[in-house]
Amino acid sequence: MSLVEHLEELRSTMVRVVAILAISFIVCYSQADIISEILLTPLRAALNNSNGQIIYLGLLDKVLSQFQVAFWSSVIISSPLWFFQVWKFIKPGLYDHEAKGVRPFIIVGFILFWLGISFGYFLVFPLTFETLMGFGVSNVTANISLKEYLVLASKVLVFLGIIFQLPNLLLILGFMGLVTKYSLRSVRSYVYVGFSALSAILTPPDVITMLGLWLPLTILFEIGILAVAFIVHPYLERHHTSGE
């Protein structure tokens, strides 16, 4: 394909992705109340133990929070469809052996995306909320803004879904020849320190909560190293041997 044809295909792919997101947004907005209640469940459980309440501060807060929840939910729920559209755009530019090597990344990436979301909702949220509610002085009432919480919760879940792509990213970099199991092992200590700093920034000032994010990141990194060692290296060696 020529450059113009590639640009046309890119435009068509973007139009399809936008259409998918738009339709998903409409569906999610029609069910925004249910989705909001699901997102509020971990917070309500924590607030029940501390006599807190969820409030809205402005007349438009409920409406704006519904829009935000619908948008981020549409990104999550429609992920299989727009993942597939991205794959359709990439596939024609690959050789057969490259397509066979990349195809699993799409499936693995989708699974890791949902694992990250599940990890955030079922583990990070309850642990973080309980820690925050019990932190500091007691006998005070927590008034949580509905809009701020729903927007933050939606973004955090998408962010964790992206973070869980770390093994997938290392696999891709390995197939591109940018990293090896040796180079990854050599920077392991620096990566761990970086994860510590990231966890300290993203979590409350509590060691247990910080470890709750740091530990999965390190496990994901180690899984990525193993994947590069047992998948990338043998694959490239076989391909190099057959090429010779």
Order of alpha helices (4+ residues) and beta strands (2+ residues): alpha-alpha-beta-alpha-alpha-alpha-alpha-beta-alpha-alpha-alpha-alpha-alpha-alpha
